[in-house]
Amino acid sequence: MKELKRMKYLWAIGGFLCLFQGSVLAQHQSGGIFGRIKTPTEIKIGTYTFKDGGVYTGEVKGRKPNGKGKTVYKDGSVYEGQYEKAKRQGYGILMQVTGEKYEGQWMQDQRHGRGIFYFANNNRYDGLWYQNYQHGKGVMYYYTGDIYEGDWVNNARQGTGSYTWKNGSKYIGSWKNDRKEGEGTMVWNDGSKYDGQWVSDMRQGKGTFEYVNGDKYVGEWNQDMQHGEGTYFFQNGDRYEGQYVEGERTGAGIYYHANGDKYQGQFKNGMQDGHGTFTWVNGAVYEGQWKNNQRNGQGTYRWGIGDSYTGEWKDNQFSGQGTLIHTDGTKYEGGFLNGLQDGKGVYIDKDGNRFEGTFKAGKKDGEFVETDKDGRIVRRRAYKMGRILN
């Protein structure tokens, strides 16, 4: 009986071993767990010479580089990393004789994926690559100490990014072909700031510039200069609205003074120049020609009390021929110099009597003919600086 049990046990063990052996054989033939294991005897080491003369030493498959290896090129450059079907693919480091170095991802012999490139001029790029180009998100550390962080397209800053200069200035915004282009904000290290449109690294289009002293300009720009329509806010409360040409107030505009005075008219190179009207807060008004911020040429000045002068001006003073009319009815027509009657002229009092002669420095000086309101000669007199001689 014991012998019969012993025989059954041995038959069971034998059957189990046969089943196990069959299962192992089946998995091996079908690429099962044993088929996925790469044994040391399957890793082959060899050498390979590329068409360009580079010599590879490392893992091979089908006599070609495949796996980890090292290539020494004819010029002395060295690549060490992964290969697939004789192409650099995966992670690898390329040391060039120029001193440049790349460490990162490769695909089909090209820098592709994430990697770091050390340039010969000591610049360093850390970011994404596409077919040997800096392409995608990346950071460039320049040898000058500047840093750019943002989008790249074909080795150029393009898209959105920030550029920080070593001196502390910083730009955040759009880029195209390595230049500021589109909407962006630039803050200089002195605290001044521009927010607006850019073209080819220059302020162009519409934008706002804030000065260190508190002034602010809002308007159009061309080639880094205020150009077109704009408004300038002065820190003292003054304000200019109007046209600009190459950074200067030029053309039609209005200048509002903080105290209530106002000029409306033509400007040139930042000055009131051409035809314009200045209105003072006290009620006085001048309308006429201007030159270099001063009344020059023909113009009319009306005082707030009602007096008026119409005629020629020079450097803010009556100068030349003009007419001065007072509210009391008196009137002078004739020559002026430095704001005073000078030369031939006629003084008419409120009753219509006329005094015609020569004036000097605002006083009668020379022969005078006096007539009444009807034109009849009343007398003739000679004067010397306002004193009667006869």
C-alpha positions in Angstrom: 0.0 0.0 0.0 2.8 2.4 0.9 4.6 1.5 -2.3 1.5 2.3 -4.4 1.3 5.9 -2.8 5.0 6.5 -3.5 4.5 5.6 -7.2 1.5 8.0 -7.5 3.6 10.8 -6.0 6.5 10.3 -8.4 4.0 10.3 -11.4 2.5 13.6 -10.2 5.9 15.3 -9.9 7.0 14.1 -13.3 3.8 15.4 -15.0 4.3 18.8 -13.4 7.9 19.1 -14.7 6.7 18.2 -18.2 4.1 20.9 -18.1 6.5 23.5 -16.8 9.1 22.7 -19.5 6.4 23.0 -22.2 5.3 26.4 -20.9 8.9 27.7 -20.8 9.5 26.5 -24.3 6.3 28.1 -25.6 7.2 31.5 -24.0 10.7 31.4 -25.3 9.4 30.7 -28.9 6.7 33.4 -28.6 9.1 36.1 -27.2 7.8 35.8 -23.6 9.6 36.8 -20.5 12.8 35.1 -21.5 12.6 36.7 -25.0 12.7 40.2 -23.4 15.8 39.7 -21.4 19.0 40.9 -23.1 21.9 38.8 -21.9 25.5 40.1 -21.7 26.5 37.8 -24.5 24.0 39.7 -26.9 25.7 43.1 -26.3 28.4 43.5 -29.0 31.2 46.0 -28.9 32.9 47.2 -32.0 34.2 50.0 -34.1 32.7 51.8 -37.1 34.1 54.4 -39.5 31.7 57.1 -40.8 31.9 58.5 -44.3 33.2 61.8 -42.9 36.1 59.9 -41.3 34.8 59.8 -37.7 35.6 56.7 -35.8 33.1 55.1 -33.5 33.8 52.7 -30.7 30.9 51.2 -28.7 27.8 49.1 -28.9 26.9 47.9 -32.3 24.1 46.0 -34.0 24.4 44.7 -37.5 28.0 46.1 -37.5 26.6 49.7 -37.1 26.5 52.0 -34.0 23.5 51.2 -31.9 23.4 51.9 -28.1 26.1 53.7 -26.1 29.3 54.7 -27.8 31.9 57.3 -28.5 32.9 58.9 -31.9 36.1 60.9 -32.5 35.8 63.0 -35.6 38.6 64.0 -38.0 38.8 67.5 -36.7 39.2 66.3 -33.1 35.6 66.9 -32.0 34.2 64.1 -29.8 30.6 62.8 -29.3 29.8 60.4 -26.5 26.3 59.2 -26.0 23.5 57.1 -27.5 23.1 55.9 -31.1 20.3 54.2 -33.0 21.0 52.7 -36.5 24.2 54.7 -36.8 22.5 58.0 -35.9 23.0 60.0 -32.8 19.7 59.5 -31.0 18.8 59.9 -27.3 21.1 61.6 -24.8 24.6 62.6 -25.8 27.4 65.1 -25.4 29.3 66.7 -28.3 32.6 68.5 -27.6 33.8 70.5 -30.5 37.4 71.6 -31.2 36.1 75.2 -31.3 35.3 75.0 -27.6 31.6 74.7 -28.1 29.7 72.0 -26.4 26.2 70.5 -26.5 24.7 68.2 -24.0 21.2 66.9 -24.3 18.7 65.1 -26.6 19.4 64.0 -30.2 17.2 62.6 -32.9 18.4 61.5 -36.4 21.9 63.1 -35.8 20.4 66.5 -34.9 20.0 68.4 -31.7 16.3 67.7 -30.9 14.5 68.0 -27.6 15.9 69.5 -24.5 19.6 70.4 -24.3 22.3 72.9 -23.3 24.6 74.5 -25.8 27.8 76.3 -24.6 28.9 78.8 -27.3 32.5 79.7 -28.0 31.8 83.3 -27.0 30.7 82.1 -23.5 27.0 82.4 -24.3 24.9 79.5 -23.0 21.5 78.3 -24.2 19.4 76.0 -22.1 16.1 74.9 -23.6 14.3 73.2 -26.4 15.7 72.3 -29.9 14.2 71.3 -33.1 16.3 69.8 -36.0 19.5 71.6 -34.8 17.7 74.9 -34.1 16.9 76.6 -30.8 13.2 76.3 -31.1 10.5 76.5 -28.4 11.0 77.6 -24.8 14.5 78.4 -23.7 16.9 80.6 -21.8 20.0 82.3 -23.2 22.6 83.5 -20.8 24.8 86.0 -22.6 28.4 86.6 -21.8 27.6 90.2 -21.2 25.4 89.2 -18.2 22.2 89.8 -20.1 19.5 87.0 -20.0 16.7 86.2 -22.3 13.9 83.8 -21.3 11.1 82.9 -23.7 10.2 81.6 -27.1 12.6 80.8 -29.9 12.1 80.0 -33.6 15.1 78.9 -35.8 17.7 80.2 -33.4 16.1 83.6 -33.1 14.1 85.2 -30.2 10.5 85.0 -31.6 7.2 84.9 -29.8 6.9 86.0 -26.2 9.8 86.5 -23.9 11.7 88.7 -21.4 15.1 90.2 -21.8 17.0 91.5 -18.8 20.1 93.5 -19.2 23.0 93.4 -16.8 22.4 97.0 -15.8 18.9 96.1 -14.6 16.8 97.3 -17.6 14.2 94.8 -18.7 11.8 94.2 -21.6 8.8 91.9 -21.5 6.7 91.3 -24.6 6.7 90.1 -28.2 9.7 89.3 -30.4 10.4 88.6 -34.0 13.7 87.7 -35.7 15.7 88.6 -32.5 14.1 92.0 -32.2 11.4 93.6 -30.1 8.2 93.5 -32.3 4.6 93.9 -31.3 3.3 94.7 -27.9 5.8 95.0 -25.1 6.9 96.9 -22.0 10.4 98.2 -21.4 11.6 99.4 -18.0 15.0 101.1 -18.0 17.4 101.0 -15.1 16.8 104.7 -14.4 13.1 104.0 -13.8 11.7 105.3 -17.1 9.1 103.0 -18.7 7.5 102.4 -22.2 4.4 100.3 -22.7 3.2 99.9 -26.3 4.0 98.8 -29.8 7.5 98.0 -31.2 8.9 97.4 -34.7 12.5 96.2 -35.3 13.6 97.0 -31.7 12.2 100.5 -31.9 9.1 102.1 -30.4 6.6 102.4 -33.3 2.9 102.7 -33.3 1.0 103.7 -30.2 2.5 103.7 -26.8 3.0 105.4 -23.4 6.3 106.6 -22.1 6.8 107.5 -18.4 9.7 109.7 -17.6 11.8 109.6 -14.4 10.8 113.2 -13.5 7.1 112.3 -13.6 6.3 113.5 -17.1 4.3 111.2 -19.4 3.7 110.9 -23.1 0.7 109.0 -24.6 0.5 108.8 -28.3 2.1 107.7 -31.6 5.7 106.8 -32.2 7.9 106.2 -35.2 11.5 104.8 -35.1 11.9 105.4 -31.4 10.6 109.0 -31.5 7.3 110.7 -30.7 5.7 111.1 -34.1 2.1 111.8 -35.0 -0.7 112.6 -32.6 0.0 112.5 -28.9 -0.5 114.0 -25.4 2.3 115.0 -23.1 1.5 115.4 -19.4 4.1 117.5 -17.5 4.7 116.7 -13.8 4.0 120.4 -13.0 0.4 120.1 -14.3 0.9 121.5 -17.8 -0.4 119.4 -20.8 0.1 119.4 -24.5 -2.2 117.8 -27.0 -1.3 117.7 -30.7 1.1 116.8 -33.3 4.7 115.6 -33.0 7.4 115.2 -35.7 10.6 113.3 -34.8 10.2 113.8 -31.1 9.3 117.5 -31.1 6.0 119.3 -30.8 5.5 120.3 -34.5 2.3 121.0 -36.2 -1.1 121.9 -34.8 -1.6 121.6 -31.0 -2.9 122.9 -27.7 -0.8 123.7 -24.7 -2.6 123.9 -21.4 -0.8 125.6 -18.5 -1.4 124.5 -15.0 -2.4 128.1 -14.0 -5.2 128.2 -16.6 -3.3 129.8 -19.5 -3.8 128.2 -22.9 -2.1 128.3 -26.3 -3.8 126.9 -29.4 -2.1 126.9 -32.8 1.1 125.9 -34.6 4.3 124.5 -33.1 7.7 123.9 -34.5 10.5 122.0 -32.7 8.7 122.3 -29.4 8.1 126.0 -29.7 5.0 128.1 -30.4 5.7 128.9 -34.0 3.3 130.0 -36.8 -0.2 131.2 -36.3 -1.8 130.7 -32.9 -3.9 132.1 -30.1 -2.8 132.5 -26.5 -5.4 133.1 -23.8 -4.3 134.2 -20.4 -6.3 133.4 -17.3 -6.6 137.1 -16.6 -8.7 137.5 -19.7 -6.0 138.8 -22.1 -5.8 137.2 -25.6 -3.2 137.3 -28.4 -4.0 136.0 -31.8 -1.4 136.1 -34.5 2.1 135.1 -35.5 4.6 133.4 -33.3 8.3 132.6 -33.6 10.3 130.6 -31.0 7.6 130.9 -28.3 7.4 134.7 -28.8 4.9 137.0 -30.5 6.6 137.9 -33.8 5.0 139.2 -37.0 1.4 140.4 -37.3 -1.0 139.9 -34.4 -3.7 141.4 -32.1 -3.4 141.6 -28.4 -6.5 142.4 -26.3 -6.1 143.1 -22.6 -8.7 141.9 -20.2 -9.8 145.4 -19.5 -10.6 146.0 -23.2 -7.5 147.8 -24.6 -6.1 146.3 -27.8 -3.1 146.5 -30.1 -3.1 145.3 -33.7 0.0 145.4 -35.7 3.6 144.2 -36.0 5.5 142.4 -33.2 9.0 141.5 -32.4 10.1 139.3 -29.5 6.8 139.8 -27.6 6.8 143.6 -28.0 5.0 146.1 -30.4 7.6 146.8 -33.1 6.8 148.2 -36.5 3.5 149.6 -37.6 0.4 149.2 -35.4 -2.7 150.6 -33.8 -3.1 150.9 -30.1 -6.7 151.5 -28.8 -7.7 152.3 -25.2 -11.1 151.8 -23.7 -11.2 155.5 -22.8 -11.5 156.3 -26.5 -7.9 157.3 -27.1 -6.0 155.8 -30.0 -2.5 155.8 -31.6 -1.7 154.8 -35.1 1.9 154.6 -36.3 5.3 153.3 -35.6 6.4 151.3 -32.5 9.8 150.2 -31.2 10.3 147.9 -28.2 6.7 148.4 -27.1 6.6 152.2 -27.3 5.4 154.7 -29.9 8.4 155.5 -32.2 8.6 157.2 -35.6 5.8 158.8 -37.4 2.4 158.5 -35.8 -1.0 160.0 -35.0 -2.4 160.2 -31.5 -6.2 160.8 -31.3 -7.8 161.7 -28.0 -11.3 160.7 -26.9 -12.8 163.9 -28.4 -11.4 163.2 -31.8 -8.6 165.7 -31.7 -5.5 164.6 -33.7 -1.8 165.0 -32.9 0.3 164.0 -35.9 4.1 164.0 -35.8 7.1 162.1 -34.7 7.5 160.0 -31.6 10.5 158.7 -29.8 10.5 156.2 -26.9 6.8 156.8 -26.4 7.0 160.6 -26.3 6.4 163.5 -28.8 9.7 164.4 -30.4 9.7 166.9 -33.4 7.2 168.9 -35.3 3.5 168.2 -34.6 0.3 169.4 -36.3 -2.8 169.5 -34.1 -6.3 169.3 -35.7 -9.8 169.1 -34.3 -12.3 166.4 -34.9 -13.5 168.1 -38.1 -9.9 168.2 -39.5 -9.3 171.9 -39.0 -5.7 172.8 -38.0 -5.6 174.1 -34.4 -1.9 174.7 -34.0 1.6 173.6 -34.9 4.1 172.8 -32.2 7.6 171.4 -31.7 8.4 168.9 -29.0 11.6 167.5 -27.5 11.1 164.2 -25.7 7.6 165.3 -24.7 8.5 169.0 -23.8 7.0 171.8 -25.8 9.7 174.0 -27.5 7.4 176.7 -28.9 
